[in-house]
């Protein structure tokens, strides 16, 4: 059996990231959820950053996973709240319509906590969102 025409390479090992790059991408993990919200896919930004950087940095992996969990949780909360408000509006023959302003609470809370998390990531700190489902680790 002959040798291959090229030398055997060891499996690709991703290069480690510098601390400033880790902080930057950790911050982008959170802010990308806000940016992707404009196309109605808030989970897309953190998911891409998680998949690209999960093997290169535990810090970026943690922040992007936390941002991804936050977006999934907010989607679940919004769907549940929409269902409850919709049923309440139907049961009260439309009088429940005045409570539809409550549907703005989860997105505003999402925005505030995402900004706090991005600032914490930029400082190099670990941030944990309150009241979320931690599905991605």
N, C-alpha and C positions, 0 to 999 in steps of 0.2 A: 504494500500500500504506500502510495507516495504522499509526500508532505503537501499541505495546501500552499497555493502560490503566495500567500500572505502570512505573516507571523500571527500566532494566536494572541489575542488581546484578552486581558482579564476583563471580567464583567464591568460595565460602566458604574463607577461610584460617583455620585454627584458631589461636586465641590461644596465644602461648607460655606456658609454665608457669614459675612462680617456682621458685627453687632448692629451697625447702623442700617445695613440692609434688612436685617431681621426686624428691627423696629419699624422701618418703612413699610415692609410687606405685611407685617402684623397690622399696622394702621390701615393699609389698603384693604386688608381682609374685611375690616368693619365698614369702611367707607364705600367699598364696592357694593355692599348691600343697598345703600342709599342710592347710588348711581343706577344700579340695576332695577330699582323700584320704578324708575321712569318708564321702563318697558314692561312693567308688570311681572317681572321675574326676579324678585329680590334675592332669591337663593342662588342665582347664577354666578354672580361675582365671587362670593365666598367659596362656592363650590370649585370654581376654576382655580382660585388661589390655593385652596386646600389640595387639590389634585396635583398641581404643579410643584408646590413647595413642601409637601408633607414629609418627604424623605430627606430634605436638605436642612430643615430646621424644626426642632421641637417647639420653639417659641412661635413661629409662624403657623405651624400646624395647630397649636392650641388656640391661637386667636382666630384663625379662619374657621376651625371647627366650632368654636363658641359663636361666631357670627352666623355660621350656617344653622346651628341649632336655634339661634334667636329668630332667624327668618322663618324657619319651619314652624316654630311655636306661634309667631305672630299670624301666619297664614291659618293655622288651626284655630287660634282665638278669633280671628275675623270671621271664619266660616261659621263657628259656633254662635258667635254674637249675631251674625246676619240671620241665621236660622231662628234664633230666639226672638229677635226683633221682628222678623217677618211673620212668625206665628202670632206674636203678641198683637201686631197690627191687624192681622186677619181676625183674630178672636174678638178684638175690640171694635170691629167694623171700621177700621181706619183711624180711630182715635189714638192708637199707639204710634202713629206717624210722628207725633211730637217728640218721641224718644229716640228718633233715628240719629240725632246728634251724638249719641253715645257711641256710635260706630267710629267716630273720629278719635276716640281715646287710645286704642291700641297703636295706630300709626304714629301718634304724637309721642307716646311713651317709647315706641321703637326708635324714633328719631333722637330723642334725648339720650337714651341709654347707648345708642350706637355712637353718638358723639363722645360721650364719656368713655366708652371702650376704646375708641380711636385715640383719644388723648392719652389714656393709660398705656396703650401699646406703643405710642410714640415716646413715652417716658421709659419704656422697657419694663413696665409692670404687668403683672398678670391681672386680668379682669374677668369676673364671672357675672353674667347677666342674672338678675333675679327672676324667679317664676318662669323658667323655660324648661322644655323637655330636652334632656341631653341624649340625643339619639346617636350623634356622630361623636366619636372620641378620638 
